[in-house]
């Protein structure tokens, strides 16, 4: 977590705060770049088109890591251009495929912002960098954990949405469960004194997951491109369609989330590839 200032968002509705999460776009520098045989720019644009048609516009957008596959300037330039279409603030965090310094240079234009703390009505949103240079698994640094704990304990009037790239719990796939946040116990400890509601939101696993642990609501969201097969011991691509998540954050701490799959687009995945 950087020393960035808080960003205050005034929700469009007095009823709730509305958020779109998109994740794991895996954009390449080249227009023709493919992940497991799927053109990631084409799939992202199809998902983006669907998101922009939401009946009720979001108050802000969260892009939760692995935004690039090759960490190229060109991939981030493409994303920062496309995200302007939302016309609402867009906040991001890096994933294991990203290069945080390059992201900070490029993803800081127009509606796209590198800020990591958002205040929106009865909620505070804290974005954490779980990436570890050169590694696929995740880890939350001690300074970030300390700042998270401080924010939770000193802002008891607000519920907390804590956003990261890597998963803080096992999701039931052996190979993925080895690639989550290695110090997840410390993450849960940082929010244990929260008298309000806490929700953890992440990407990385390329699949839908909803659960609860230690009083914390847990949500992961599918990729805008290729999915990973749930409950798989080894790496395996899934046949689910690309997607995104629409969340409504209510004043009483209730989180309502709707997963959208973009099924009306043609996409081809090479299931013979055993890694990404």
Backbone as CSV, one residue per row, in Angstrom:
resi,resn,N_x,N_y,N_z,CA_x,CA_y,CA_z,C_x,C_y,C_z
1,UNK,0.846,-1.181,0.000,0.000,0.000,0.000,0.883,1.234,0.000
2,UNK,0.626,2.120,-0.904,1.433,3.323,-0.984,0.886,4.370,-0.026
3,UNK,1.569,5.500,0.034,1.134,6.590,0.906,0.148,7.505,0.197
4,UNK,-0.532,6.974,-0.808,-1.481,7.779,-1.557,-2.599,8.283,-0.653
5,UNK,-3.180,9.418,-1.020,-4.289,9.977,-0.274,-5.559,9.178,-0.520
6,UNK,-6.529,9.392,0.354,-7.842,8.786,0.155,-8.527,9.422,-1.048
7,UNK,-9.283,8.610,-1.750,-10.163,9.111,-2.790,-11.587,8.968,-2.275
8,UNK,-12.325,10.045,-2.276,-13.704,10.009,-1.803,-14.637,9.918,-3.002
9,UNK,-15.474,8.890,-2.990,-16.449,8.680,-4.052,-17.839,8.965,-3.498
10,UNK,-18.573,9.818,-4.155,-19.958,10.080,-3.777,-20.872,9.201,-4.623
11,UNK,-21.478,8.177,-4.028,-22.294,7.233,-4.804,-23.447,7.920,-5.523
12,UNK,-23.808,7.363,-6.675,-24.934,7.897,-7.436,-26.259,7.636,-6.733
13,UNK,-26.291,6.571,-5.934,-27.509,6.180,-5.236,-27.307,6.283,-3.731
14,UNK,-28.353,6.651,-3.016,-28.296,6.668,-1.556,-28.512,5.263,-1.002
15,UNK,-28.903,4.354,-1.872,-29.223,2.993,-1.447,-27.977,2.155,-1.210
16,UNK,-26.972,2.271,-2.106,-25.774,1.437,-1.996,-24.659,2.006,-2.867
17,UNK,-23.461,1.447,-2.669,-22.308,1.758,-3.514,-22.202,0.651,-4.551
18,UNK,-22.071,1.016,-5.810,-22.049,0.031,-6.891,-20.656,-0.035,-7.512
19,UNK,-20.171,-1.262,-7.674,-18.792,-1.488,-8.111,-18.764,-2.573,-9.178
20,UNK,-17.941,-2.375,-10.199,-17.640,-3.438,-11.160,-16.216,-3.912,-10.914
21,UNK,-16.043,-5.232,-10.845,-14.709,-5.826,-10.775,-14.418,-6.546,-12.085
22,UNK,-13.291,-6.194,-12.686,-12.776,-6.949,-13.823,-11.382,-7.411,-13.451
23,UNK,-10.983,-8.568,-13.950,-9.714,-9.107,-13.488,-9.087,-10.039,-14.509
24,UNK,-7.776,-10.182,-14.416,-7.021,-11.150,-15.218,-7.315,-11.005,-16.709
25,UNK,-7.094,-9.791,-17.201,-7.312,-9.521,-18.625,-6.196,-10.094,-19.495
26,UNK,-4.985,-10.198,-18.952,-3.840,-10.824,-19.633,-3.619,-10.264,-21.046
27,UNK,-3.597,-8.946,-21.147,-3.402,-8.293,-22.439,-1.935,-8.376,-22.869
28,UNK,-1.718,-8.590,-24.151,-0.378,-8.627,-24.745,-0.074,-7.301,-25.444
29,UNK,1.206,-7.084,-25.734,1.604,-5.919,-26.522,1.031,-5.999,-27.930
30,UNK,1.003,-7.202,-28.479,0.515,-7.416,-29.842,-1.006,-7.559,-29.861
31,UNK,-1.625,-7.016,-30.891,-3.074,-7.160,-31.051,-3.500,-8.613,-31.136
32,UNK,-2.646,-9.445,-31.705,-2.992,-10.844,-31.946,-2.612,-11.759,-30.781
33,UNK,-2.157,-11.193,-29.666,-1.700,-12.006,-28.546,-2.783,-12.928,-28.006
34,UNK,-2.421,-14.188,-27.775,-3.386,-15.184,-27.302,-2.892,-15.877,-26.039
35,UNK,-3.812,-16.138,-25.132,-3.550,-16.930,-23.937,-4.314,-18.240,-24.074
36,UNK,-3.588,-19.348,-24.108,-4.195,-20.672,-24.306,-5.084,-20.699,-25.546
37,UNK,-4.637,-19.997,-26.574,-5.357,-19.998,-27.837,-6.443,-18.952,-27.956
38,UNK,-6.698,-18.185,-26.894,-7.753,-17.178,-26.915,-7.152,-15.783,-27.037
39,UNK,-7.641,-14.998,-27.993,-7.194,-13.619,-28.156,-7.737,-12.782,-27.000
40,UNK,-6.840,-12.328,-26.138,-7.282,-11.674,-24.903,-7.826,-10.263,-25.132
41,UNK,-7.375,-9.602,-26.178,-7.937,-8.277,-26.475,-9.378,-8.415,-26.956
42,UNK,-9.626,-9.398,-27.798,-10.985,-9.589,-28.303,-11.947,-9.958,-27.184
43,UNK,-11.514,-10.842,-26.300,-12.403,-11.242,-25.203,-12.635,-10.073,-24.246
44,UNK,-11.585,-9.294,-23.965,-11.747,-8.142,-23.081,-12.714,-7.129,-23.679
45,UNK,-12.595,-6.872,-24.966,-13.472,-5.897,-25.602,-14.927,-6.361,-25.590
46,UNK,-15.139,-7.673,-25.713,-16.503,-8.203,-25.639,-17.070,-8.036,-24.230
47,UNK,-16.240,-8.303,-23.230,-16.676,-8.126,-21.843,-16.897,-6.645,-21.539
48,UNK,-15.995,-5.794,-22.010,-16.124,-4.352,-21.797,-17.430,-3.834,-22.391
49,UNK,-17.761,-4.291,-23.575,-19.009,-3.865,-24.217,-20.211,-4.219,-23.345
50,UNK,-20.171,-5.426,-22.784,-21.271,-5.856,-21.906,-21.307,-5.006,-20.627
51,UNK,-20.155,-4.733,-20.038,-20.107,-3.941,-18.813,-20.673,-2.543,-19.032
52,UNK,-20.377,-1.968,-20.174,-20.825,-0.607,-20.460,-22.330,-0.530,-20.701
53,UNK,-22.955,-1.686,-20.869,-24.401,-1.732,-21.078,-25.162,-2.000,-19.783
54,UNK,-24.453,-2.017,-18.645,-25.128,-2.234,-17.364,-26.262,-1.222,-17.197
55,UNK,-27.396,-1.728,-16.719,-28.573,-0.880,-16.565,-28.305,0.273,-15.597
56,UNK,-27.558,-0.017,-14.531,-27.184,1.014,-13.568,-25.663,1.136,-13.577
57,UNK,-25.161,2.319,-13.858,-23.716,2.520,-13.966,-23.051,2.342,-12.605
58,UNK,-21.826,1.813,-12.583,-21.103,1.678,-11.316,-20.601,3.030,-10.828
59,UNK,-20.306,3.092,-9.546,-19.681,4.289,-8.989,-18.183,4.301,-9.259
60,UNK,-17.591,3.112,-9.342,-16.189,2.983,-9.725,-15.908,1.547,-10.147
61,UNK,-14.738,1.358,-10.747,-14.321,0.061,-11.286,-13.041,-0.379,-10.587
62,UNK,-12.942,-1.677,-10.296,-11.732,-2.267,-9.725,-11.145,-3.254,-10.723
63,UNK,-9.895,-3.035,-11.119,-9.173,-3.942,-12.019,-8.125,-4.658,-11.174
64,UNK,-8.342,-5.968,-10.928,-7.625,-6.628,-9.839,-6.485,-7.548,-10.281
65,UNK,-5.635,-7.047,-11.151,-4.363,-7.713,-11.403,-4.300,-8.674,-12.570
66,UNK,-3.057,-9.028,-12.930,-2.762,-9.752,-14.166,-3.459,-9.062,-15.335
67,UNK,-3.318,-7.743,-15.351,-3.920,-6.956,-16.421,-3.148,-7.142,-17.710
68,UNK,-1.845,-7.384,-17.593,-1.001,-7.679,-18.755,-0.471,-9.101,-18.636
69,UNK,-0.225,-9.718,-19.781,0.428,-11.028,-19.786,1.937,-10.887,-19.932
70,UNK,2.375,-9.829,-20.620,3.808,-9.666,-20.893,4.406,-8.422,-20.229
71,UNK,3.621,-7.748,-19.380,4.087,-6.565,-18.635,4.610,-5.460,-19.539
72,UNK,4.097,-5.382,-20.746,4.579,-4.404,-21.718,3.893,-3.051,-21.556
73,UNK,4.615,-2.009,-21.914,4.035,-0.669,-21.928,2.820,-0.636,-22.841
74,UNK,2.939,-1.305,-23.992,1.851,-1.295,-24.973,0.564,-1.895,-24.408
75,UNK,0.696,-2.960,-23.629,-0.505,-3.595,-23.067,-1.208,-2.656,-22.093
76,UNK,-0.442,-1.944,-21.286,-1.046,-1.009,-20.331,-1.599,0.225,-21.034
77,UNK,-0.945,0.660,-22.100,-1.469,1.781,-22.876,-2.822,1.421,-23.494
78,UNK,-2.925,0.206,-23.975,-4.196,-0.286,-24.523,-5.286,-0.238,-23.452
79,UNK,-4.970,-0.736,-22.264,-5.953,-0.790,-21.185,-6.374,0.597,-20.713
80,UNK,-5.406,1.494,-20.547,-5.759,2.821,-20.047,-6.651,3.546,-21.051
81,UNK,-6.452,3.274,-22.323,-7.312,3.866,-23.355,-8.719,3.280,-23.295
82,UNK,-8.813,1.962,-23.198,-10.117,1.302,-23.198,-10.931,1.631,-21.946
83,UNK,-10.263,1.760,-20.814,-10.973,1.997,-19.560,-11.588,3.388,-19.472
84,UNK,-11.149,4.314,-20.331,-11.748,5.651,-20.334,-13.233,5.584,-20.659
85,UNK,-13.654,4.512,-21.328,-15.054,4.393,-21.737,-16.010,4.339,-20.547
86,UNK,-15.520,3.947,-19.384,-16.398,3.869,-18.214,-16.869,5.243,-17.747
87,UNK,-16.016,6.235,-17.883,-16.346,7.586,-17.422,-16.630,7.636,-15.919
88,UNK,-16.092,6.664,-15.179,-16.093,6.683,-13.710,-14.690,6.275,-13.271
89,UNK,-14.293,6.572,-12.037,-12.939,6.218,-11.601,-12.659,4.719,-11.700
90,UNK,-11.453,4.403,-12.162,-10.999,3.016,-12.267,-9.709,2.868,-11.459
91,UNK,-9.701,1.935,-10.538,-8.546,1.697,-9.676,-7.997,0.301,-9.945
92,UNK,-6.692,0.119,-9.762,-6.064,-1.145,-10.144,-5.042,-1.593,-9.109
93,UNK,-4.732,-2.883,-9.181,-3.633,-3.469,-8.418,-2.885,-4.427,-9.340
94,UNK,-1.605,-4.696,-9.067,-0.841,-5.622,-9.909,-1.081,-7.075,-9.528
95,UNK,-0.840,-7.948,-10.512,-0.827,-9.387,-10.277,0.553,-9.933,-10.572
96,UNK,0.681,-11.238,-10.556,1.998,-11.860,-10.731,2.558,-11.715,-12.136
97,UNK,1.709,-11.430,-13.129,2.201,-11.227,-14.494,2.527,-9.760,-14.777
98,UNK,2.171,-8.884,-13.865,2.327,-7.452,-14.097,3.691,-6.931,-13.646
99,UNK,3.979,-5.700,-14.090,5.172,-4.984,-13.640,4.686,-3.702,-12.964
100,UNK,4.677,-3.667,-11.621,4.076,-2.538,-10.902,4.618,-1.170,-11.290
101,UNK,5.919,-1.052,-11.517,6.487,0.253,-11.854,5.980,0.742,-13.205
102,UNK,5.902,-0.165,-14.169,5.379,0.206,-15.485,3.908,0.581,-15.379
103,UNK,3.171,-0.165,-14.589,1.758,0.151,-14.385,1.593,1.551,-13.803
104,UNK,2.402,1.871,-12.808,2.292,3.176,-12.148,2.552,4.321,-13.117
105,UNK,3.437,4.091,-14.082,3.755,5.119,-15.067,2.633,5.308,-16.079
106,UNK,2.018,4.197,-16.486,1.051,4.247,-17.587,-0.393,4.350,-17.096
107,UNK,-0.732,3.570,-16.070,-2.122,3.511,-15.607,-2.413,4.637,-14.619
108,UNK,-2.233,5.846,-15.108,-2.438,7.039,-14.288,-2.847,8.190,-15.201
109,UNK,-3.977,7.976,-15.859,-4.426,8.947,-16.853,-5.950,8.915,-16.921
110,UNK,-6.539,10.101,-17.011,-7.990,10.173,-17.147,-8.691,9.571,-15.944
111,UNK,-9.584,8.622,-16.193,-10.350,8.004,-15.108,-9.547,6.942,-14.370
112,UNK,-8.382,6.564,-14.898,-7.588,5.480,-14.312,-6.614,6.044,-13.285
113,UNK,-6.657,5.498,-12.086,-5.896,6.065,-10.969,-5.158,4.982,-10.199
114,UNK,-3.949,5.292,-9.691,-3.191,4.328,-8.889,-3.512,4.375,-7.403
115,UNK,-4.474,5.181,-7.001,-4.787,5.320,-5.575,-5.246,3.987,-4.995
116,UNK,-4.966,3.790,-3.700,-5.216,2.489,-3.072,-6.235,2.541,-1.932
117,UNK,-6.784,3.706,-1.630,-7.769,3.815,-0.558,-8.953,4.628,-1.066
118,UNK,-10.125,4.048,-0.989,-11.335,4.680,-1.499,-12.355,4.761,-0.364
119,UNK,-12.900,5.925,-0.164,-13.966,6.119,0.813,-15.255,6.357,0.040
120,UNK,-16.244,5.506,0.292,-17.516,5.611,-0.415,-18.654,5.343,0.566
121,UNK,-19.241,6.416,1.056,-20.378,6.318,1.960,-20.022,5.495,3.206
122,UNK,-20.711,4.379,3.439,-20.488,3.566,4.636,-19.364,2.547,4.457
123,UNK,-18.614,2.653,3.381,-17.568,1.675,3.078,-16.216,2.348,2.868
124,UNK,-15.156,1.631,3.255,-13.804,1.971,2.831,-13.281,0.786,2.018
125,UNK,-12.624,1.098,0.936,-12.048,0.079,0.058,-10.539,0.221,0.126
126,UNK,-9.868,-0.859,0.491,-8.416,-0.857,0.631,-7.836,-1.832,-0.388
127,UNK,-7.018,-1.325,-1.295,-6.402,-2.151,-2.330,-4.988,-2.530,-1.904
128,UNK,-4.700,-3.826,-1.922,-3.404,-4.347,-1.498,-2.636,-4.919,-2.680
129,UNK,-1.333,-4.737,-2.662,-0.446,-5.341,-3.659,0.056,-6.667,-3.097
130,UNK,-0.450,-7.772,-3.652,-0.040,-9.103,-3.184,1.019,-9.733,-4.077
131,UNK,1.504,-8.992,-5.065,2.472,-9.555,-6.008,3.858,-9.661,-5.377
132,UNK,4.592,-10.688,-5.795,5.969,-10.920,-5.363,6.828,-10.998,-6.618
133,UNK,7.813,-10.115,-6.789,8.618,-10.114,-8.017,9.184,-11.494,-8.347
134,UNK,8.922,-11.945,-9.566,9.469,-13.208,-10.037,8.767,-14.448,-9.533
135,UNK,7.681,-14.287,-8.775,6.967,-15.431,-8.214,5.507,-15.428,-8.660
136,UNK,4.908,-16.618,-8.662,3.496,-16.737,-9.021,2.606,-16.598,-7.790
137,UNK,3.093,-17.037,-6.644,2.302,-16.948,-5.414,2.261,-15.509,-4.910
138,UNK,1.454,-15.277,-3.879,1.300,-13.937,-3.342,1.769,-13.789,-1.913
139,UNK,1.979,-12.543,-1.501,2.395,-12.213,-0.134,2.035,-10.755,0.105
140,UNK,1.511,-10.468,1.299,1.188,-9.093,1.670,2.286,-8.575,2.589
141,UNK,2.904,-7.477,2.221,4.024,-6.949,3.003,3.568,-6.484,4.385
142,UNK,4.506,-6.474,5.320,4.209,-6.034,6.685,3.684,-4.601,6.744
143,UNK,4.291,-3.638,6.026,3.739,-2.274,6.060,2.285,-2.207,5.584
144,UNK,1.949,-2.982,4.563,0.564,-2.982,4.092,-0.379,-3.554,5.146
145,UNK,0.044,-4.637,5.784,-0.784,-5.247,6.827,-0.986,-4.287,7.994
146,UNK,0.070,-3.587,8.361,-0.025,-2.632,9.467,-0.981,-1.493,9.128
147,UNK,-0.890,-0.988,7.902,-1.774,0.099,7.491,-3.216,-0.377,7.389
148,UNK,-3.403,-1.611,6.918,-4.752,-2.169,6.841,-5.358,-2.276,8.238
149,UNK,-4.610,-2.839,9.163,-5.108,-2.979,10.528,-5.441,-1.617,11.129
150,UNK,-4.585,-0.649,10.882,-4.821,0.698,11.405,-6.095,1.293,10.829
151,UNK,-6.297,1.130,9.546,-7.486,1.691,8.904,-8.749,1.024,9.438
152,UNK,-8.698,-0.283,9.594,-9.867,-1.000,10.096,-10.203,-0.559,11.515
153,UNK,-9.197,-0.476,12.364,-9.435,-0.173,13.777,-9.774,1.291,14.019
154,UNK,-9.335,2.172,13.125,-9.595,3.595,13.314,-10.785,4.103,12.501
155,UNK,-11.395,3.230,11.713,-12.546,3.623,10.892,-13.709,2.670,11.146
156,UNK,-14.058,2.518,12.412,-15.098,1.565,12.782,-16.492,2.005,12.335
157,UNK,-16.606,3.207,11.813,-17.898,3.643,11.306,-18.153,3.119,9.898
158,UNK,-17.138,2.492,9.302,-17.277,1.998,7.931,-16.965,0.507,7.837
159,UNK,-17.661,-0.156,6.927,-17.336,-1.531,6.567,-16.107,-1.502,5.655
160,UNK,-15.460,-2.645,5.494,-14.206,-2.691,4.730,-14.278,-3.711,3.599
161,UNK,-14.009,-3.246,2.393,-13.795,-4.118,1.244,-12.301,-4.124,0.974
162,UNK,-11.671,-5.276,1.161,-10.224,-5.406,0.999,-9.965,-6.161,-0.299
163,UNK,-9.215,-5.519,-1.199,-9.060,-6.014,-2.566,-7.614,-6.421,-2.809
164,UNK,-7.430,-7.587,-3.418,-6.083,-8.107,-3.687,-6.144,-8.941,-4.959
165,UNK,-4.975,-9.345,-5.464,-4.968,-10.205,-6.645,-5.041,-11.676,-6.269
166,UNK,-4.189,-12.109,-5.362,-4.106,-13.526,-4.998,-5.176,-13.912,-3.979
167,UNK,-5.527,-15.185,-3.979,-6.546,-15.674,-3.061,-5.982,-15.871,-1.650
168,UNK,-6.751,-15.490,-0.626,-6.318,-15.658,0.760,-6.786,-16.970,1.382
169,UNK,-7.537,-17.769,0.626,-8.029,-19.064,1.104,-7.895,-20.085,-0.019
170,UNK,-7.937,-21.356,0.335,-7.949,-22.404,-0.674,-9.284,-22.402,-1.411
171,UNK,-9.217,-22.680,-2.715,-10.433,-22.677,-3.528,-10.802,-24.070,-4.022
172,UNK,-10.028,-25.090,-3.617,-10.381,-26.460,-3.965,-9.680,-27.016,-5.177
173,UNK,-8.692,-26.296,-5.704,-7.854,-26.797,-6.798,-6.421,-26.872,-6.278
174,UNK,-5.868,-28.087,-6.219,-4.567,-28.278,-5.570,-3.495,-27.350,-6.115
175,UNK,-3.401,-27.250,-7.436,-2.313,-26.466,-8.025,-2.482,-24.977,-7.732
176,UNK,-3.723,-24.500,-7.705,-3.971,-23.093,-7.387,-3.800,-22.806,-5.901
177,UNK,-4.168,-23.776,-5.075,-4.073,-23.565,-3.634,-2.629,-23.386,-3.175
178,UNK,-1.681,-23.832,-3.984,-0.260,-23.618,-3.680,0.225,-22.239,-4.109
179,UNK,-0.642,-21.481,-4.787,-0.226,-20.209,-5.380,-1.006,-19.019,-4.826
180,UNK,-1.539,-19.182,-3.632,-2.269,-18.094,-2.999,-1.361,-17.212,-2.159
181,UNK,-1.960,-16.469,-1.232,-1.200,-15.587,-0.344,-0.561,-16.421,0.759
182,UNK,0.754,-16.397,0.814,1.483,-17.265,1.736,1.288,-16.869,3.200
183,UNK,1.041,-15.598,3.460,0.838,-15.151,4.844,-0.616,-14.728,5.076
184,UNK,-1.531,-15.543,4.567,-2.959,-15.219,4.671,-3.430,-15.112,6.116
185,UNK,-2.830,-15.893,7.018,-3.229,-15.813,8.429,-3.004,-14.405,8.977
186,UNK,-1.922,-13.766,8.553,-1.644,-12.401,8.997,-2.665,-11.424,8.423
187,UNK,-3.128,-11.703,7.220,-4.141,-10.853,6.596,-5.448,-10.916,7.391
188,UNK,-5.875,-12.120,7.731,-7.096,-12.256,8.528,-6.925,-11.615,9.906
189,UNK,-5.725,-11.741,10.478,-5.469,-11.154,11.795,-5.577,-9.631,11.760
190,UNK,-5.221,-9.037,10.617,-5.237,-7.576,10.496,-6.646,-7.002,10.557
191,UNK,-7.653,-7.819,10.260,-9.035,-7.312,10.245,-9.887,-7.919,11.358
192,UNK,-9.280,-8.686,12.239,-10.071,-9.426,13.236,-10.782,-8.515,14.229
193,UNK,-10.281,-7.303,14.426,-10.896,-6.387,15.390,-11.898,-5.438,14.751
194,UNK,-12.319,-5.759,13.546,-13.284,-4.907,12.861,-14.686,-5.173,13.404
195,UNK,-15.302,-4.149,13.996,-16.664,-4.289,14.508,-17.692,-4.232,13.388
196,UNK,-17.269,-3.798,12.231,-18.141,-3.747,11.058,-17.870,-4.960,10.166
197,UNK,-18.529,-4.991,9.016,-18.366,-6.123,8.103,-17.082,-5.975,7.287
198,UNK,-16.492,-7.128,6.936,-15.301,-7.156,6.085,-15.538,-8.122,4.942
199,UNK,-15.113,-7.723,3.757,-15.193,-8.587,2.578,-13.850,-8.572,1.873
200,UNK,-13.328,-9.758,1.531,-12.119,-9.890,0.716,-12.538,-10.191,-0.722
201,UNK,-11.928,-9.468,-1.669,-12.251,-9.613,-3.089,-10.965,-9.802,-3.867
202,UNK,-10.924,-10.792,-4.779,-9.680,-11.055,-5.509,-9.936,-11.647,-6.893
203,UNK,-8.825,-11.854,-7.630,-8.856,-12.492,-8.945,-7.972,-13.726,-8.931
204,UNK,-7.024,-13.800,-9.867,-5.955,-14.812,-9.894,-6.417,-16.228,-10.219
205,UNK,-7.517,-16.672,-9.643,-7.909,-18.079,-9.772,-8.753,-18.346,-11.016
206,UNK,-9.119,-17.306,-11.748,-9.860,-17.462,-13.006,-11.117,-18.308,-12.822
207,UNK,-11.815,-18.118,-11.717,-13.046,-18.862,-11.468,-13.861,-18.167,-10.383
208,UNK,-15.131,-18.516,-10.345,-16.050,-17.981,-9.350,-15.865,-18.709,-8.020
209,UNK,-15.788,-17.937,-6.952,-15.709,-18.518,-5.613,-16.383,-17.565,-4.645
210,UNK,-17.270,-18.109,-3.818,-17.936,-17.319,-2.784,-17.928,-18.134,-1.500
211,UNK,-17.518,-17.527,-0.404,-17.477,-18.242,0.861,-17.395,-17.290,2.032
212,UNK,-17.118,-17.849,3.207,-16.963,-17.040,4.411,-16.018,-17.762,5.358
213,UNK,-15.117,-17.006,5.975,-14.162,-17.568,6.927,-13.843,-16.515,7.981
214,UNK,-13.884,-16.920,9.227,-13.576,-16.019,10.344,-14.398,-14.732,10.279
215,UNK,-15.641,-14.860,9.814,-16.526,-13.715,9.730,-16.312,-12.820,8.532
216,UNK,-15.361,-13.172,7.676,-15.038,-12.371,6.492,-15.701,-12.980,5.261
217,UNK,-16.428,-12.161,4.514,-17.006,-12.639,3.267,-15.909,-12.738,2.212
218,UNK,-15.946,-13.800,1.402,-14.890,-14.098,0.442,-15.466,-14.209,-0.960
219,UNK,-14.857,-13.480,-1.910,-15.365,-13.484,-3.283,-14.206,-13.442,-4.267
220,UNK,-14.225,-14.349,-5.242,-13.302,-14.242,-6.380,-14.115,-14.170,-7.662
221,UNK,-13.483,-13.656,-8.693,-14.180,-13.372,-9.945,-13.439,-13.981,-11.124
222,UNK,-14.172,-14.530,-12.089,-13.540,-15.105,-13.281,-12.790,-14.066,-14.105
223,UNK,-11.944,-14.565,-14.969,-11.158,-13.733,-15.872,-12.015,-13.205,-17.019
224,UNK,-11.547,-12.114,-17.618,-12.188,-11.625,-18.841,-11.750,-12.437,-20.054
225,UNK,-10.881,-13.434,-19.822,-10.464,-14.280,-20.952,-10.646,-15.752,-20.599
226,UNK,-9.567,-16.501,-20.431,-9.620,-17.943,-20.193,-9.935,-18.236,-18.727
227,UNK,-10.720,-19.299,-18.489,-11.024,-19.723,-17.124,-10.219,-20.969,-16.754
228,UNK,-10.055,-21.193,-15.449,-9.415,-22.404,-14.948,-10.491,-23.356,-14.438
229,UNK,-10.325,-24.622,-14.745,-11.310,-25.633,-14.363,-11.369,-25.767,-12.845
230,UNK,-12.556,-25.601,-12.251,-12.679,-25.734,-10.793,-12.388,-27.154,-10.316
231,UNK,-11.950,-27.273,-9.076,-11.714,-28.570,-8.419,-10.765,-29.450,-9.215
232,UNK,-9.712,-28.829,-9.750,-8.740,-29.549,-10.575,-7.427,-29.708,-9.815
233,UNK,-6.889,-30.932,-9.790,-5.626,-31.182,-9.086,-4.439,-30.576,-9.815
234,UNK,-4.494,-30.590,-11.152,-3.430,-30.043,-11.982,-3.990,-28.932,-12.857
235,UNK,-3.076,-28.143,-13.438,-3.512,-27.052,-14.309,-4.430,-27.581,-15.399
236,UNK,-5.576,-26.935,-15.543,-6.520,-27.320,-16.583,-7.415,-26.131,-16.899
237,UNK,-7.543,-25.813,-18.179,-8.421,-24.720,-18.590,-9.876,-25.166,-18.504
238,UNK,-10.737,-24.241,-18.114,-12.162,-24.536,-18.034,-12.889,-24.119,-19.296
239,UNK,-14.144,-24.521,-19.393,-14.931,-24.183,-20.580,-15.957,-23.085,-20.295
240,UNK,-15.845,-22.441,-19.127,-16.765,-21.359,-18.801,-16.435,-20.109,-19.615
241,UNK,-17.433,-19.286,-19.839,-17.267,-18.064,-20.622,-16.560,-16.983,-19.802
242,UNK,-15.939,-16.015,-20.477,-15.344,-14.863,-19.783,-16.398,-14.118,-18.965
243,UNK,-15.940,-13.369,-17.964,-16.924,-12.687,-17.139,-16.375,-11.533,-16.326
244,UNK,-17.246,-10.981,-15.494,-16.909,-9.901,-14.567,-17.938,-9.938,-13.444
245,UNK,-17.730,-9.125,-12.414,-18.649,-9.126,-11.276,-19.161,-7.713,-10.999
246,UNK,-20.435,-7.645,-10.656,-21.087,-6.391,-10.281,-21.476,-6.500,-8.810
247,UNK,-20.951,-5.597,-7.989,-21.196,-5.643,-6.553,-21.986,-4.431,-6.086
248,UNK,-22.872,-4.667,-5.131,-23.605,-3.595,-4.466,-23.266,-3.651,-2.986
249,UNK,-22.722,-2.560,-2.461,-22.285,-2.481,-1.067,-23.292,-1.639,-0.289
250,UNK,-24.003,-2.265,0.641,-25.093,-1.599,1.348,-24.634,-1.012,2.685
251,UNK,-25.339,-0.004,3.179,-24.944,0.651,4.429,-24.872,-0.286,5.633
252,UNK,-25.667,-1.374,5.630,-25.656,-2.299,6.763,-24.544,-3.340,6.673
253,UNK,-23.690,-3.252,5.638,-22.583,-4.183,5.478,-22.876,-5.347,4.559
254,UNK,-24.112,-5.445,4.101,-24.467,-6.520,3.173,-23.811,-6.281,1.816
255,UNK,-23.246,-7.344,1.256,-22.644,-7.278,-0.081,-23.453,-8.166,-1.016
256,UNK,-24.009,-7.552,-2.017,-24.741,-8.310,-3.034,-23.884,-8.346,-4.290
257,UNK,-23.613,-9.532,-4.802,-22.771,-9.611,-5.997,-23.443,-10.473,-7.052
258,UNK,-23.307,-10.036,-8.276,-23.871,-10.759,-9.414,-22.748,-11.022,-10.405
259,UNK,-22.554,-12.290,-10.742,-21.535,-12.680,-11.708,-22.143,-12.685,-13.099
260,UNK,-21.509,-11.984,-14.016,-21.979,-11.944,-15.400,-21.002,-12.708,-16.292
261,UNK,-21.512,-13.639,-17.062,-20.730,-14.338,-18.076,-21.142,-13.807,-19.447
262,UNK,-20.153,-13.566,-20.290,-20.439,-13.072,-21.636,-20.443,-14.278,-22.566
263,UNK,-21.610,-14.881,-22.708,-21.727,-16.163,-23.405,-22.021,-16.026,-24.892
264,UNK,-22.414,-14.844,-25.313,-22.839,-14.683,-26.702,-21.694,-14.248,-27.614
265,UNK,-20.454,-14.622,-27.258,-19.316,-14.324,-28.118,-18.587,-15.623,-28.434
266,UNK,-18.071,-15.748,-29.649,-17.305,-16.952,-29.985,-15.911,-16.884,-29.370
267,UNK,-15.489,-17.947,-28.725,-14.124,-17.989,-28.211,-13.629,-19.422,-28.249
268,UNK,-12.330,-19.543,-28.513,-11.711,-20.857,-28.645,-10.527,-20.948,-27.702
269,UNK,-10.493,-22.019,-26.919,-9.407,-22.261,-25.976,-8.697,-23.547,-26.366
270,UNK,-7.366,-23.509,-26.340,-6.569,-24.705,-26.622,-6.371,-25.464,-25.310
271,UNK,-7.152,-26.520,-25.114,-7.119,-27.264,-23.855,-5.904,-28.175,-23.738
272,UNK,-5.119,-28.272,-24.797,-3.929,-29.128,-24.743,-2.764,-28.444,-24.036
273,UNK,-2.844,-27.106,-23.880,-1.767,-26.362,-23.228,-1.885,-26.538,-21.714
274,UNK,-0.780,-26.883,-21.067,-0.800,-27.214,-19.643,-0.040,-26.193,-18.792
275,UNK,-0.219,-24.937,-19.096,0.411,-23.895,-18.305,0.173,-22.544,-18.939
276,UNK,0.411,-21.483,-18.182,0.222,-20.130,-18.721,1.244,-19.164,-18.174
